[in-house]
C-alpha cells in the first residue's frame, strides 16, 4: 500500500511540469519614453509549432503597477496592434502598426519562436523597439522617432537602428 502511494505521488509530481508547459514565448517588446510600462509580443506555441489560428499575443506589462498584465484597449490596438498571416515559406509575416515600414518574419529556431527583421540592412532577431513620442496640446501623442534593437543572426552582436519620423 505504501509503495503504491509513493509511486502515485511520484507520478503526479513528475507530470505537473508538463501540465504547466509554457505555451507562450516572448518575442520582443515595445518600450516608450512615457513610462516604464511595455507592450509585450509573444508567440503562441503548441506542440513545438506556432499556433496557426492565434500566432501572436500582445498585451501590456504594467511595470509602473507591479508588473501586472493588462489587455490593450481598442484605441491602443490602433497604435500597437498588428496584422499577421501565414506565409507558404513556413513562417508568419507580422506587420506592426508601430513600425509600419519593416516586415517581420516569425518562425521556430531550435525549438523557440523568433522574430526576424532587417536592421541596417542585416538580418537580426528582434528584441525590442523604443518609441519616443511627444503629446500635442490636446494630449494626442505623435511619434518623433523609434529605435529597433536586435541580435545579428550570424554574429550574435547586438545592433540597433534609429528611424526618425517626419
Sine and cosine of phi, psi and omega as CSV:
sin_phi,cos_phi,sin_psi,cos_psi,sin_omega,cos_omega
0.00,0.00,-0.72,0.70,-0.01,-1.00
-0.89,0.46,-0.66,0.75,-0.02,-1.00
-0.90,0.43,-0.63,0.78,-0.01,-1.00
-0.94,0.33,-0.56,0.83,0.08,-1.00
-0.91,0.41,-0.69,0.72,0.01,-1.00
-0.90,0.43,-0.69,0.72,0.00,-1.00
-0.89,0.45,-0.68,0.74,0.03,-1.00
-0.89,0.45,-0.68,0.74,0.02,-1.00
-0.88,0.48,-0.72,0.69,0.00,-1.00
-0.89,0.46,-0.64,0.77,0.02,-1.00
-0.88,0.48,-0.71,0.71,0.02,-1.00
-0.90,0.44,-0.70,0.71,-0.01,-1.00
-0.88,0.47,-0.66,0.75,-0.01,-1.00
-0.95,0.31,-0.45,0.90,-0.01,-1.00
-0.99,0.11,-0.40,0.92,-0.09,-1.00
-0.83,0.56,-0.72,0.69,0.01,-1.00
-0.85,0.52,-0.59,0.81,0.00,-1.00
-0.95,0.32,-0.45,0.89,0.05,-1.00
-0.93,0.36,-0.47,0.88,-0.03,-1.00
-0.94,-0.35,0.49,0.87,0.01,-1.00
-0.86,0.51,0.68,-0.74,-0.03,-1.00
-0.94,0.34,0.80,-0.60,0.01,-1.00
-0.94,-0.34,-0.07,1.00,-0.03,-1.00
-0.81,-0.58,0.81,-0.59,-0.05,-1.00
-0.87,-0.49,0.75,-0.66,0.02,-1.00
-0.91,0.41,0.80,-0.59,0.06,-1.00
-1.00,-0.09,-0.82,0.57,-0.04,-1.00
-0.22,-0.97,0.10,-1.00,0.03,-1.00
-0.60,-0.80,0.24,-0.97,0.08,-1.00
-0.91,-0.41,0.82,-0.57,0.11,-0.99
-0.98,-0.21,0.43,-0.90,0.01,-1.00
-0.75,-0.67,0.34,-0.94,0.05,-1.00
-0.98,0.19,-0.13,0.99,-0.08,-1.00
-0.95,0.30,-0.70,0.71,0.01,-1.00
-0.31,-0.95,-0.13,-0.99,-0.07,-1.00
-1.00,0.06,-0.09,1.00,0.03,-1.00
-0.92,0.40,0.57,-0.82,0.01,-1.00
-0.81,-0.58,0.39,-0.92,0.13,-0.99
-0.98,-0.20,0.88,-0.47,-0.08,-1.00
-0.98,-0.18,0.69,-0.72,0.07,-1.00
-0.90,-0.44,0.86,-0.52,0.00,-1.00
-0.88,-0.47,0.43,-0.90,0.15,-0.99
-0.98,-0.18,0.73,-0.69,0.07,-1.00
-1.00,0.02,0.84,-0.54,-0.09,-1.00
-0.84,-0.54,0.74,-0.67,0.08,-1.00
-0.79,-0.62,0.83,-0.56,0.02,-1.00
0.81,0.59,0.65,0.76,0.07,-1.00
0.98,0.20,0.18,0.98,-0.02,-1.00
-0.78,-0.63,0.64,-0.77,0.06,-1.00
-0.91,0.41,0.75,-0.66,-0.04,-1.00
-0.88,0.47,0.89,-0.47,-0.07,-1.00
-0.95,0.31,-0.44,0.90,-0.02,-1.00
-1.00,0.09,-0.51,0.86,-0.02,-1.00
-0.59,-0.81,0.95,0.31,-0.14,-0.99
-0.95,0.31,-0.50,0.87,-0.13,-0.99
-0.81,-0.59,0.68,-0.73,0.09,-1.00
-0.88,-0.48,0.77,-0.64,0.02,-1.00
-0.82,-0.58,0.66,-0.75,-0.04,-1.00
-0.28,-0.96,0.23,-0.97,0.09,-1.00
-0.99,0.10,0.57,-0.82,0.32,-0.95
-0.91,-0.42,0.93,-0.38,-0.12,-0.99
-1.00,0.04,0.98,0.17,0.01,-1.00
-0.88,0.48,-0.49,0.87,0.03,-1.00
-0.95,0.32,-0.22,0.98,0.00,-1.00
-0.77,-0.64,0.83,0.56,0.08,-1.00
0.91,0.41,0.42,0.91,0.10,-1.00
0.95,0.31,0.38,0.92,-0.02,-1.00
-0.95,0.32,0.45,-0.89,0.10,-0.99
-1.00,0.06,0.63,-0.78,0.08,-1.00
-0.58,-0.81,0.58,-0.82,0.02,-1.00
-0.98,0.21,0.44,-0.90,0.06,-1.00
-0.97,0.23,0.61,-0.79,0.10,-1.00
-0.97,0.24,0.19,-0.98,0.02,-1.00
-0.90,0.44,-0.56,0.83,0.07,-1.00
-0.91,0.42,-0.70,0.72,0.00,-1.00
-0.92,0.40,-0.54,0.84,0.04,-1.00
-0.90,0.44,-0.46,0.89,0.07,-1.00
-0.91,0.42,-0.59,0.81,-0.01,-1.00
-1.00,0.08,-0.67,0.74,-0.14,-0.99
-0.93,-0.36,0.12,0.99,0.00,-1.00
-0.96,0.28,-0.14,-0.99,-0.09,-1.00
-0.31,-0.95,0.23,-0.97,0.23,-0.97
-0.85,-0.52,0.57,-0.82,0.00,-1.00
-0.60,-0.80,0.66,-0.75,0.07,-1.00
-0.54,-0.84,0.51,-0.86,0.01,-1.00
-0.96,0.28,0.68,-0.73,0.04,-1.00
-0.96,-0.29,0.67,-0.74,-0.02,-1.00
-0.86,0.51,-0.24,0.97,0.05,-1.00
-0.97,0.26,0.01,1.00,0.06,-1.00
1.00,-0.07,0.31,0.95,0.02,-1.00
-0.65,-0.76,0.07,-1.00,0.05,-1.00
-0.95,-0.31,0.71,-0.70,0.15,-0.99
-1.00,0.04,0.84,-0.54,-0.02,-1.00
-0.89,-0.46,0.81,-0.59,0.05,-1.00
-0.87,-0.50,0.89,-0.46,0.02,-1.00
-1.00,0.05,0.67,-0.74,0.10,-0.99
-0.90,0.45,-0.55,0.83,-0.05,-1.00
-0.96,0.26,-0.38,0.92,-0.03,-1.00
-0.73,-0.68,0.93,0.36,-0.18,-0.98
-0.93,0.36,-0.35,0.94,-0.10,-1.00
-1.00,-0.06,0.12,0.99,-0.03,-1.00
-0.82,-0.57,0.81,-0.59,0.07,-1.00
-0.99,0.11,0.66,-0.75,0.02,-1.00
-0.85,-0.52,0.73,-0.69,0.06,-1.00
-0.95,-0.32,0.79,-0.61,0.00,-1.00
-0.92,-0.38,0.80,-0.60,-0.03,-1.00
-0.36,-0.93,0.16,-0.99,-0.02,-1.00
-1.00,0.03,0.69,-0.73,0.08,-1.00
-0.73,-0.68,0.90,-0.44,0.00,-1.00
0.77,0.64,0.70,0.71,0.07,-1.00
0.99,0.14,0.06,1.00,0.03,-1.00
-0.80,-0.60,0.63,-0.78,0.06,-1.00
-0.96,0.28,0.60,-0.80,0.03,-1.00
-0.72,-0.70,0.44,-0.90,0.07,-1.00
-0.91,-0.42,0.90,-0.44,-0.03,-1.00
-0.97,-0.23,0.69,-0.72,-0.03,-1.00
-0.57,-0.82,0.31,-0.95,0.10,-1.00
-1.00,-0.05,0.77,-0.63,0.13,-0.99
-0.79,-0.61,0.83,-0.56,-0.06,-1.00
0.80,0.60,0.57,0.82,0.04,-1.00
0.98,0.19,0.04,1.00,-0.01,-1.00
-0.93,-0.36,0.54,-0.84,0.05,-1.00
-0.97,0.24,0.78,-0.63,0.00,-1.00
-0.67,-0.75,0.37,-0.93,0.16,-0.99
-1.00,0.02,0.87,-0.48,-0.06,-1.00
-0.91,0.41,0.73,-0.68,0.05,-1.00
-0.91,-0.42,-0.63,0.78,0.03,-1.00
-0.31,-0.95,0.28,-0.96,0.12,-0.99
-0.78,-0.62,0.74,-0.68,0.08,-1.00
-0.95,-0.31,0.81,-0.59,-0.02,-1.00
-0.91,-0.41,0.80,-0.60,0.07,-1.00
-0.94,-0.33,0.83,-0.55,-0.04,-1.00
-0.71,-0.71,0.44,-0.90,0.11,-0.99
-0.86,-0.52,0.57,-0.82,0.03,-1.00
-1.00,-0.04,0.59,-0.81,0.06,-1.00
-0.99,0.16,-0.13,-0.99,-0.08,-1.00
-0.88,0.48,-0.47,0.88,0.01,-1.00
-0.99,-0.15,0.17,0.99,0.12,-0.99
1.00,-0.01,0.13,0.99,0.02,-1.00
-1.00,0.08,0.83,-0.55,-0.04,-1.00
-0.96,0.29,0.58,-0.81,0.08,-1.00
-0.77,-0.63,0.82,-0.58,-0.06,-1.00
-0.94,0.35,0.77,-0.64,0.07,-1.00
-1.00,-0.01,-0.73,0.68,0.04,-1.00
-0.35,-0.94,0.28,-0.96,0.16,-0.99
-0.67,-0.75,0.48,-0.88,0.01,-1.00
-0.84,-0.54,0.76,-0.65,0.01,-1.00
-0.98,-0.21,0.72,-0.70,0.00,-1.00
-0.86,-0.52,0.56,-0.83,0.05,-1.00
-0.24,-0.97,-0.03,-1.00,0.01,-1.00
-0.90,-0.44,0.84,-0.55,-0.02,-1.00
-0.83,0.55,0.77,-0.64,-0.06,-1.00
-0.87,0.49,-0.61,0.79,-0.09,-1.00
-1.00,0.02,-0.64,0.76,-0.11,-0.99
-0.98,-0.20,-0.37,0.93,-0.08,-1.00
0.99,0.16,0.01,1.00,0.01,-1.00
-0.96,0.29,0.55,-0.83,0.08,-1.00
-0.98,0.19,0.70,-0.71,-0.01,-1.00
-0.71,-0.70,0.33,-0.94,0.04,-1.00
-0.49,-0.87,0.34,-0.94,0.07,-1.00
-0.54,-0.84,0.76,-0.64,0.04,-1.00
-0.99,-0.12,0.71,-0.70,0.01,-1.00
-0.85,-0.53,0.89,-0.45,0.05,-1.00
-0.99,0.14,0.65,-0.76,-0.01,-1.00
-0.96,-0.28,0.77,-0.64,-0.02,-1.00
-0.99,-0.12,0.00,0.00,0.00,0.00
